[in-house]
Amino acid sequence: MDHASEQITALRLSGRSGDRLRVFVDGVELCKIDALRAHELDLRVGRDLTPEQRQDLLIAGEQTRASDLALRWIAAHSRTRVEIERRLVARGIAGDIARQTSERLVAAGLIDDRRHARAMIDTLRRRGAGKRLLEHKLRSAGIDNAIARAEIERALEGVDLADEALECARSRVRALRGRGGARTIARRTSAHLARRGYDPHTCHDAVRRALGEADLEPDV
């Protein structure tokens, strides 16, 4: 087919609020774009499209699809900028369009990595997460390192992680008592604390003290 002879044959409103426009070229739907963008592109039935104009339409369609997907995900669950970009690329959106989409949503205040980090930290802390687990979870979510460090420091200000780890170790030792020797209990308790995100030194000291308080040989 000679792309220079392609023609817009229909424009149909779509979406719950009628803010999307389905564009048909030579009787076949080419894309669905934002109605405002359609106005900017001066779309009208009967207009012939050059190859460049056709490509512009396809890009506009991908931008609209990216925005629709991102907004749907954000409405269901708070997301970080990196998470949105990763998910868009996984759905076949070009990387540059994924970045542009996330940047627009950040500018609009719909994506806020600092707010997301605080919510993540609060949830994880309620589950007993230590500093290392917080760092891992925020890094996995794509939170900027500087933001992650600042928010973790804020959350842990005034918190004695050694005492916190000890309380966790005491509870674990009580639960495991009678289910193995001191070495087994120590190993399982230490692994439990490590999964919570406490550093090796803190884990070691907490397990030794908890075993000692339970009159078990703290041979760890």
RALINRA-V589679 format. One record per run of one state. SS is the DSSP state (A for helix, B for strand, O for the rest). FROM is the first residue (numbers start at 1). TO is the last residue. Records with the same first field share a line. If there is no record, write none. Layout:
SS = FROM-TO, FROM-TO
This chain:
O = 1-2, 6-6, 15-19, 26-27, 41-47, 49-50, 77-80, 91-94, 108-112, 127-130, 141-144, 157-160, 177-181, 197-199, 214-220
A = 3-5, 35-40, 51-76, 81-90, 95-107, 113-126, 131-140, 145-156, 161-176, 182-196, 200-213
B = 7-14, 20-25, 28-34, 48-48
